[in-house]
Amino acid sequence: MSEQQSLTPLKALLFAFHATNTIIISYLPLYLAERGLTGSEIGFVLAVGPLAQIISQPFWGYMSDKHKTVKRFLLICIFGLIIFSSIFLSVTQFYLLIFFGFLFYFFSTPIGALGDSLAQRRADDVGVSFGTIRTWGSVGFATSSLAIGLVLTIYGVEYMLWPYLAFALIALFVTFRVKDVKVEQEPVSFKDAASLLKYKPFIFFLFFMMFLTVSHRANDSYIGLYIAQLGGSNFYVGVAWFVGVISEAIVFFFAGRWFRKYHTLIFVILAGAIYTLRWFLFALVDDYWMIIGLQFLHGLTFGILYLSAMDYVTRLIPRILQSTGHLIFYAVFFGVSGIIGSLLGGAIIDQYGGSTLYFVLGFIALSGTILMTLYHLLPYGKKA
């Protein structure tokens, strides 16, 4: 088997996992609303995911570095995802949703980070760009968003468990064929991993980036409800995600060429500026078709931000701590930011509606863009 062919199971894993992710990100808020939860209650349930992520991401990253394997812990997490998603998406009581939601997210959220960490390492080993592998996650997300949107429009969002489990089982089967990373270094110690939390360039970068990712995660949670407020059905929520993630896949595919020419922090700042514009435009629209039309900006915001930030972190931290560093990055990008975005967004959309929410997100993204520009100009931004 050639090195390029050895990437096929990994691409299939990213495709299948992000197909499951589509269902949770796009339709869980609508599912919870169908169950009778208020906007604030939905915010609390959604915030459980990022809370679990803050704990699970560093834990699984540390275990991966310590035992010098990514594949083994991917399998453990996918097994946990299948078991606890079956329970989480079957219960109806608010407190049971909180409890089983935490367990579900504890196993599910590290899969994306472990998969991306493995993809980053395998890309370096094979000599291809990370984006060409990660594109398959976006393709899976886009395909699922459109197909599942149509299915749930016909049968109802309450049946979202079944397509979720179908993609999860595909992810499990292909992971058995994924090629693991080869690590030559000694196993990492807890002291080594803890040193990342004292590394100021890394910490400052994560903090300033969080202003951008809070706005991103709030949109992840509430764009479906905003489209519903503007009169769109479940199908149009899927169409919106399809448009957004197709643009993301295009950015992922071609991004390797851009990073050779400019410092990656330039792209982080560019993404922040486009995020600011995107959220203010969202706040001004009064038709769900306009939201769908503006979703092409998703690739120019999340696609550019995620790839450039991931590339910067990879250059910033030692190779022996790659999994730990990537999962701490992931915990901030999706975890801490997700808690703030879910709780803040739920309170605002409940009291003032979607338009006000997106105005607030625009100002948050603007603050993050200014802070990242200052970081780039200061000595800390020159470390990588």
GICOR-V573357 format. One record per backbone hydrogen bond with DSSP energy under -0.5 kcal/mol. NH is the residue of the N-H (numbers start at 1). CO is the residue of the C=O. E is the energy in kcal/mol with one decimal. If there is no record, write none. Layout:
nh:NH co:CO e:E
nh:NH co:CO e:E
//
This chain:
nh:6 co:2 e:-1.8
nh:7 co:3 e:-0.5
nh:7 co:4 e:-1.1
nh:8 co:5 e:-1.6
nh:11 co:7 e:-2.5
nh:12 co:8 e:-2.4
nh:13 co:9 e:-2.3
nh:14 co:10 e:-2.4
nh:15 co:11 e:-2.4
nh:16 co:12 e:-2.6
nh:17 co:13 e:-3.1
nh:18 co:14 e:-2.1
nh:19 co:15 e:-1.3
nh:20 co:16 e:-1.7
nh:21 co:17 e:-2.2
nh:22 co:18 e:-1.7
nh:23 co:19 e:-1.1
nh:24 co:20 e:-1.6
nh:25 co:21 e:-3.0
nh:26 co:22 e:-2.9
nh:27 co:23 e:-1.7
nh:28 co:24 e:-1.5
nh:31 co:27 e:-2.8
nh:32 co:28 e:-2.8
nh:33 co:29 e:-2.1
nh:34 co:30 e:-2.2
nh:35 co:31 e:-1.3
nh:36 co:33 e:-1.4
nh:37 co:32 e:-2.2
nh:42 co:38 e:-2.7
nh:43 co:39 e:-2.0
nh:44 co:40 e:-1.8
nh:45 co:41 e:-2.2
nh:46 co:42 e:-2.8
nh:47 co:43 e:-1.9
nh:48 co:44 e:-0.9
nh:48 co:45 e:-0.7
nh:49 co:45 e:-0.7
nh:49 co:46 e:-0.7
nh:50 co:46 e:-0.9
nh:51 co:47 e:-1.9
nh:52 co:48 e:-2.6
nh:53 co:49 e:-2.2
nh:54 co:50 e:-2.0
nh:55 co:51 e:-1.1
nh:56 co:52 e:-3.2
nh:57 co:53 e:-2.7
nh:58 co:54 e:-0.6
nh:59 co:55 e:-1.3
nh:60 co:56 e:-3.0
nh:61 co:57 e:-2.4
nh:62 co:58 e:-2.7
nh:63 co:59 e:-2.4
nh:64 co:60 e:-2.2
nh:65 co:61 e:-2.3
nh:66 co:62 e:-2.9
nh:67 co:63 e:-2.4
nh:68 co:64 e:-0.7
nh:69 co:64 e:-1.7
nh:74 co:70 e:-1.8
nh:75 co:71 e:-2.2
nh:76 co:72 e:-1.7
nh:77 co:73 e:-2.2
nh:78 co:74 e:-2.3
nh:79 co:75 e:-2.3
nh:80 co:76 e:-2.2
nh:81 co:77 e:-2.5
nh:82 co:78 e:-2.2
nh:83 co:79 e:-2.1
nh:84 co:80 e:-2.6
nh:85 co:81 e:-2.2
nh:86 co:82 e:-1.2
nh:87 co:83 e:-0.9
nh:88 co:84 e:-2.9
nh:89 co:85 e:-2.3
nh:90 co:87 e:-1.8
nh:91 co:87 e:-1.6
nh:97 co:93 e:-2.3
nh:98 co:94 e:-1.8
nh:99 co:95 e:-2.2
nh:100 co:96 e:-2.7
nh:101 co:97 e:-1.6
nh:102 co:98 e:-1.8
nh:103 co:99 e:-1.5
nh:104 co:100 e:-2.5
nh:105 co:101 e:-2.7
nh:106 co:102 e:-2.0
nh:107 co:103 e:-1.2
nh:107 co:104 e:-0.5
nh:108 co:104 e:-2.3
nh:109 co:105 e:-2.1
nh:111 co:108 e:-1.1
nh:112 co:108 e:-0.6
nh:113 co:109 e:-0.8
nh:114 co:110 e:-3.2
nh:115 co:111 e:-2.7
nh:116 co:112 e:-2.4
nh:117 co:113 e:-2.7
nh:118 co:114 e:-2.5
nh:119 co:115 e:-2.4
nh:120 co:116 e:-2.7
nh:121 co:117 e:-2.1
nh:122 co:118 e:-2.9
nh:123 co:119 e:-2.4
nh:124 co:120 e:-1.7
nh:125 co:121 e:-2.2
nh:126 co:122 e:-2.6
nh:127 co:123 e:-2.0
nh:128 co:123 e:-1.9
nh:132 co:129 e:-0.8
nh:133 co:129 e:-0.8
nh:133 co:130 e:-0.9
nh:134 co:130 e:-2.8
nh:135 co:131 e:-1.9
nh:136 co:133 e:-1.5
nh:137 co:134 e:-1.3
nh:138 co:134 e:-1.2
nh:139 co:135 e:-2.4
nh:140 co:136 e:-2.1
nh:141 co:137 e:-2.3
nh:142 co:138 e:-2.8
nh:143 co:139 e:-2.8
nh:144 co:140 e:-2.4
nh:145 co:141 e:-2.3
nh:146 co:142 e:-1.8
nh:147 co:143 e:-2.4
nh:148 co:144 e:-3.0
nh:149 co:144 e:-0.5
nh:149 co:145 e:-1.1
nh:150 co:146 e:-1.7
nh:151 co:147 e:-2.2
nh:152 co:148 e:-3.0
nh:153 co:149 e:-1.4
nh:154 co:150 e:-1.6
nh:155 co:151 e:-2.8
nh:156 co:152 e:-1.8
nh:159 co:156 e:-1.7
nh:160 co:157 e:-1.5
nh:162 co:159 e:-1.0
nh:163 co:159 e:-0.6
nh:164 co:160 e:-1.4
nh:165 co:161 e:-2.6
nh:166 co:162 e:-1.9
nh:167 co:163 e:-1.9
nh:168 co:164 e:-2.1
nh:169 co:165 e:-2.3
nh:170 co:166 e:-1.5
nh:171 co:167 e:-2.3
nh:172 co:168 e:-2.0
nh:173 co:169 e:-2.3
nh:174 co:170 e:-2.3
nh:175 co:171 e:-1.5
nh:176 co:172 e:-0.9
nh:176 co:173 e:-0.6
nh:177 co:174 e:-1.4
nh:178 co:175 e:-1.2
nh:179 co:6 e:-0.5
nh:183 co:181 e:-0.6
nh:184 co:182 e:-0.5
nh:188 co:65 e:-0.8
nh:193 co:189 e:-2.0
nh:194 co:190 e:-2.7
nh:195 co:191 e:-1.2
nh:196 co:192 e:-0.5
nh:196 co:193 e:-1.3
nh:197 co:194 e:-1.1
nh:198 co:195 e:-1.3
nh:199 co:196 e:-1.0
nh:200 co:198 e:-1.0
nh:202 co:199 e:-0.6
nh:203 co:199 e:-2.1
nh:204 co:200 e:-3.0
nh:205 co:201 e:-1.9
nh:206 co:202 e:-2.2
nh:207 co:203 e:-2.3
nh:208 co:204 e:-2.6
nh:209 co:205 e:-2.5
nh:210 co:206 e:-1.4
nh:211 co:207 e:-0.5
nh:211 co:208 e:-1.0
nh:212 co:208 e:-0.5
nh:212 co:209 e:-1.2
nh:213 co:209 e:-2.1
nh:214 co:210 e:-2.4
nh:215 co:211 e:-0.9
nh:216 co:212 e:-1.8
nh:217 co:213 e:-2.8
nh:218 co:214 e:-2.2
nh:219 co:215 e:-1.7
nh:220 co:216 e:-2.1
nh:221 co:217 e:-1.8
nh:222 co:218 e:-1.8
nh:223 co:219 e:-2.3
nh:226 co:222 e:-2.3
nh:227 co:223 e:-2.5
nh:228 co:224 e:-2.1
nh:229 co:225 e:-2.4
nh:230 co:226 e:-1.6
nh:231 co:228 e:-1.4
nh:232 co:227 e:-3.0
nh:237 co:233 e:-1.3
nh:238 co:234 e:-1.8
nh:239 co:235 e:-2.1
nh:240 co:236 e:-2.2
nh:241 co:237 e:-2.0
nh:242 co:238 e:-2.4
nh:243 co:239 e:-2.6
nh:244 co:240 e:-2.2
nh:245 co:241 e:-2.8
nh:246 co:242 e:-2.1
nh:247 co:243 e:-1.7
nh:248 co:244 e:-1.6
nh:249 co:245 e:-2.6
nh:250 co:246 e:-2.0
nh:251 co:247 e:-1.9
nh:252 co:248 e:-2.7
nh:253 co:249 e:-2.2
nh:254 co:250 e:-1.8
nh:255 co:251 e:-1.6
nh:257 co:254 e:-1.3
nh:258 co:254 e:-0.7
nh:258 co:255 e:-0.6
nh:259 co:255 e:-1.9
nh:260 co:256 e:-0.5
nh:260 co:257 e:-0.5
nh:261 co:258 e:-1.9
nh:262 co:258 e:-1.3
nh:266 co:263 e:-1.4
nh:267 co:263 e:-0.7
nh:267 co:264 e:-0.5
nh:268 co:264 e:-1.5
nh:269 co:265 e:-2.3
nh:270 co:266 e:-2.2
nh:271 co:267 e:-2.6
nh:272 co:268 e:-2.0
nh:273 co:269 e:-2.1
nh:274 co:270 e:-2.1
nh:275 co:271 e:-2.7
nh:276 co:272 e:-2.2
nh:277 co:273 e:-1.9
nh:278 co:274 e:-3.0
nh:279 co:275 e:-2.6
nh:280 co:276 e:-1.8
nh:281 co:277 e:-2.2
nh:282 co:278 e:-2.3
nh:283 co:279 e:-2.0
nh:284 co:280 e:-1.0
nh:284 co:281 e:-0.5
nh:285 co:281 e:-1.0
nh:285 co:282 e:-0.6
nh:288 co:230 e:-0.6
nh:290 co:287 e:-1.1
nh:291 co:287 e:-1.1
nh:292 co:288 e:-2.1
nh:293 co:289 e:-2.4
nh:294 co:290 e:-2.1
nh:295 co:291 e:-0.7
nh:295 co:292 e:-0.9
nh:296 co:293 e:-0.9
nh:297 co:294 e:-2.0
nh:298 co:295 e:-2.0
nh:299 co:296 e:-0.7
nh:300 co:296 e:-0.6
nh:301 co:297 e:-0.9
nh:301 co:298 e:-0.7
nh:302 co:298 e:-1.4
nh:303 co:298 e:-1.3
nh:304 co:299 e:-1.0
nh:305 co:301 e:-2.7
nh:306 co:302 e:-3.1
nh:307 co:303 e:-1.8
nh:308 co:304 e:-2.3
nh:309 co:305 e:-2.6
nh:310 co:306 e:-2.5
nh:311 co:307 e:-2.4
nh:312 co:308 e:-2.3
nh:313 co:309 e:-2.5
nh:314 co:310 e:-2.2
nh:315 co:311 e:-1.7
nh:316 co:312 e:-1.6
nh:317 co:313 e:-1.8
nh:321 co:318 e:-1.4
nh:322 co:319 e:-1.8
nh:325 co:321 e:-3.2
nh:326 co:322 e:-3.0
nh:327 co:323 e:-2.3
nh:328 co:324 e:-2.1
nh:329 co:325 e:-2.4
nh:330 co:326 e:-2.5
nh:331 co:327 e:-2.3
nh:332 co:328 e:-1.9
nh:333 co:329 e:-3.0
nh:334 co:330 e:-2.9
nh:335 co:330 e:-0.8
nh:335 co:331 e:-0.8
nh:336 co:331 e:-2.1
nh:337 co:332 e:-1.8
nh:339 co:335 e:-2.3
nh:340 co:336 e:-2.1
nh:341 co:337 e:-2.9
nh:342 co:338 e:-2.7
nh:343 co:339 e:-2.4
nh:344 co:340 e:-2.6
nh:345 co:341 e:-2.3
nh:346 co:342 e:-2.4
nh:347 co:343 e:-2.0
nh:348 co:344 e:-2.2
nh:349 co:345 e:-2.9
nh:350 co:346 e:-1.7
nh:351 co:347 e:-1.7
nh:352 co:348 e:-3.4
nh:353 co:348 e:-0.9
nh:357 co:353 e:-1.5
nh:358 co:354 e:-2.2
nh:359 co:355 e:-1.6
nh:360 co:356 e:-2.2
nh:361 co:357 e:-2.2
nh:362 co:358 e:-1.9
nh:363 co:359 e:-1.6
nh:364 co:360 e:-2.0
nh:365 co:361 e:-2.6
nh:366 co:362 e:-2.0
nh:367 co:363 e:-2.0
nh:368 co:364 e:-2.1
nh:369 co:365 e:-2.2
nh:370 co:366 e:-2.0
nh:371 co:367 e:-2.2
nh:372 co:368 e:-2.5
nh:373 co:369 e:-1.8
nh:374 co:370 e:-2.0
nh:375 co:371 e:-2.3
nh:376 co:372 e:-2.1
nh:377 co:373 e:-1.6
nh:378 co:374 e:-1.7
nh:381 co:375 e:-1.1
nh:381 co:378 e:-1.1
nh:382 co:379 e:-2.0
nh:383 co:380 e:-1.5
//
